[in-house]
Amino acid sequence: MTDLLEGKYEPSAAQWVRDQVETYEATGGREANILRGRADWPIVVITSRGSKSGNLRKNPVMRVEKDGVYVAIASVGGAPRNPSWVANFLADPIVQLQDGPEPALYRARLVEGDERQPWWDHAVATWSTYASYQEKTDRQIPVFLLEPFETPRSSAPQDGAAGA
């Protein structure tokens, strides 16, 4: 597996996260692709740049996808605080997402207001536990869209088409 984002990787402080990410990446997503051994809890691995350290951080996140757009729900099981990756996404929205053998770059975008509701509904339809997480907390759980990111193409002429 090749990281598409450049930088120093700083493994999670949580051993289970380190183990899951390492196995997932080593097997191209064939193993460790579900959370905590539950077949109905599929995950993807998202790499983001730490908002303070600038180091790369990797997190298993529930797999919620629709038409090539992924949804990252910052639930932390209904905890009163956001996961640290929320600050990472806001500081540097270009992330790497791996869903299977090949990672790709995505742009993370916080959705709010009227745009948030259909994505939240889709996430709850995909994984109903999100609804109970929202009931546990006073904060509105952030919803991020991860949309495919394409690097800007060079405007230089191709195939020797430069003017004389």
ChimeraX attribute file (.defattr): number of C-alpha atoms within 10 A of each C-alpha:
attribute: neighborCount
match mode: 1-to-1
recipient: residues
	/A:1	12
	/A:2	8
	/A:3	16
	/A:4	13
	/A:5	16
	/A:6	10
	/A:7	12
	/A:8	12
	/A:9	17
	/A:10	15
	/A:11	17
	/A:12	15
	/A:13	8
	/A:14	8
	/A:15	10
	/A:16	11
	/A:17	16
	/A:18	17
	/A:19	13
	/A:20	20
	/A:21	23
	/A:22	16
	/A:23	16
	/A:24	25
	/A:25	22
	/A:26	14
	/A:27	14
	/A:28	17
	/A:29	21
	/A:30	14
	/A:31	15
	/A:32	22
	/A:33	27
	/A:34	21
	/A:35	18
	/A:36	11
	/A:37	10
	/A:38	9
	/A:39	10
	/A:40	10
	/A:41	15
	/A:42	19
	/A:43	22
	/A:44	25
	/A:45	23
	/A:46	24
	/A:47	26
	/A:48	27
	/A:49	27
	/A:50	21
	/A:51	18
	/A:52	9
	/A:53	11
	/A:54	16
	/A:55	17
	/A:56	23
	/A:57	22
	/A:58	24
	/A:59	19
	/A:60	22
	/A:61	19
	/A:62	21
	/A:63	21
	/A:64	21
	/A:65	16
	/A:66	10
	/A:67	6
	/A:68	9
	/A:69	14
	/A:70	23
	/A:71	25
	/A:72	25
	/A:73	24
	/A:74	21
	/A:75	23
	/A:76	14
	/A:77	17
	/A:78	21
	/A:79	16
	/A:80	15
	/A:81	14
	/A:82	18
	/A:83	15
	/A:84	13
	/A:85	19
	/A:86	21
	/A:87	16
	/A:88	23
	/A:89	22
	/A:90	14
	/A:91	15
	/A:92	15
	/A:93	18
	/A:94	22
	/A:95	26
	/A:96	24
	/A:97	26
	/A:98	22
	/A:99	20
	/A:100	17
	/A:101	13
	/A:102	13
	/A:103	20
	/A:104	16
	/A:105	21
	/A:106	20
	/A:107	19
	/A:108	26
	/A:109	17
	/A:110	18
	/A:111	16
	/A:112	13
	/A:113	6
	/A:114	8
	/A:115	10
	/A:116	15
	/A:117	13
	/A:118	10
	/A:119	23
	/A:120	21
	/A:121	14
	/A:122	15
	/A:123	24
	/A:124	16
	/A:125	13
	/A:126	16
	/A:127	16
	/A:128	12
	/A:129	14
	/A:130	22
	/A:131	17
	/A:132	12
	/A:133	15
	/A:134	17
	/A:135	11
	/A:136	14
	/A:137	15
	/A:138	11
	/A:139	14
	/A:140	14
	/A:141	22
	/A:142	17
	/A:143	22
	/A:144	23
	/A:145	20
	/A:146	25
	/A:147	18
	/A:148	18
	/A:149	14
	/A:150	10
	/A:151	7
	/A:152	6
	/A:153	6
	/A:154	7
	/A:155	6
	/A:156	9
	/A:157	9
	/A:158	8
	/A:159	6
	/A:160	7
	/A:161	8
	/A:162	8
	/A:163	5
	/A:164	3
